[in-house]
Each structure stands twice: as C-alpha cells, then as structure tokens.
Amino acid sequence: FAIIFLIIAVELSIFLAHNLSKPIKKLTKFCKKVSKGDYQNKIDIKRQDEFGLLANSFNEMIKKINQSTNKLKNLKEFNEDILRSTTTGIISVDQDGEVISINRAAKNILKKESEQEKIFMKLKNMTIKSLNKNERYNKIMEFSIEQVESLIIEVNTSLLTNEEGEINGALCSFNDITQRRKIEERIKEIDRLSSLGEIAAGLAHEIRNPLTGIKTSIEVLENRINDKSSNQLCANVVSEINRINTLISDILNFSNPKNPQLKLINVKKIIEETLMLMEKKFKNNNVQIKKK
C-alpha cells in the first residue's frame, strides 16, 4: 500500500507541477512579448482558477494599453501634422540647449537663403538665451542676403513648461515678413505721395490766382500796342500763361482724377511757338533750325 500511495503521490505531483508550470510559461512568454512592445497578441489560458483570472486581467490590461498607445500615436501624428502644415518656422531646444526639432516651415524659410547657417545659429542662440534667462523675446531681425536684398523675419521665443510649471526647454517661432515689410513701405510711399498731391493742389490754387491777373494785364497791353511784333510776343505770353494754367489743371486732376477730354490739336502751331521761345537759346549756341 505504501508503494502504491507513493506512486500515486508522485503522479499527482507531476500532474500538478505540469498543470502549474504550463500557464506560468505562457504568462512568462507573453510578458516578454509585451516588454518588447508587442501589444497585439492575447494570452490564451482558458481556466476557471486564479491563472484564468490572471490571464483575463492581463488581456484586459493589454487592451487598454493598446488603446492608450493608439491615442498617443494619433495625438503625436496630429501634432506633427500641425507643425508640418503651419507656415511659422519653429525650432525647439531641450534643457541643455540642444536642438530637438525643426519643422518644415523653418527649413523652407532658411533653405532659400545663402547664409542659412549664420541665420540658424543666431536663432538658436537667441532661444538658448531665452532659456537661460527665463525670459521671452520678440524681435524683428534683418539679414543681408548676397548684398542685393534683405531677409526680414519676426522672431518670438517662449519657454516649454509641463503641467507642474517646470521648464523643459524653449521654442523659437519666426516668420518671413520681407514681403509684408515691402508692402508697408509701399503704403508709406503712397501716403507721402498723397500728402504731396494735397500740397501741390494747394500750391496750384495759389499760383493760379496771380496768373489770372498777369494774363489780364498782358491782354490789356496787347490792345494798347500797335506793333505787330510786340503783339505777337504778348500773344505768346498769354499762350504760355494758358499753358501754365493747363499744367495747374493737370496737377489738380492728378490729386483729384477726372475723365480725360480728347481733342484735335495743331501740331504746327505748337512747334512754331516752341521755336519762338527757344530762338535766343538757339542763337547763343549757334544752332540753325530748318523747317520743312
């Protein structure tokens, strides 16, 4: 009987050891896979004892880890999409001042410049300065490119902090505002021209008043003089006064544009008047005029 009981006890021990070691091996193998980042598999232990409960708990835990991992992955991809899609250049550094990321916009802004390394180092140093001094900066920086044009960028730095307020690094965001600055300068120029137009309009009115008196006086003199040559000179003076009045009208029209009025003109008459005005200058310079 002792021998029989001993044999039965040994068989039971072997059975129990096998029954215990098999699920433990499965759990150990499964844990190794999980430690390597494999969250897709499940542990297959269909038992009603503690091992079965433990296997179900493992499977439920892996399911939640897998869901959380997917959420984090999607969130990371979404944040990366934002950084890639934004037109603002972004450079980030860690606590030690080492660059940890540069987005696509930053590369696009810098890659078209011949001195990109110099510009990049200035932006990096400004970010590290912001990190070391725990301050934020906002600056407009201008760089000469190939001595023919300038790159103007607006730079902002900020600190990277976690929920507890601890500083983990710093960010440098910048935009190429070269075209915007050119437009602003153009607007300023237009404003100056507008002011100049208003001044010109005021001067035109002030000039026109004495011209009217001069014209009236010349016309009176023309009626009193019988000399044909003098009358012609008076007529020329009146003609030039009319021309000045036309120029003044053009200035006024420039400041307050009106529809043009087209009309036929006598080109020969204009040339004759011009030659008469230039006659003295021609003689002084020994210039001979031939009309045909």
Disulfide bonds with the S-S distance in Angstrom:
none
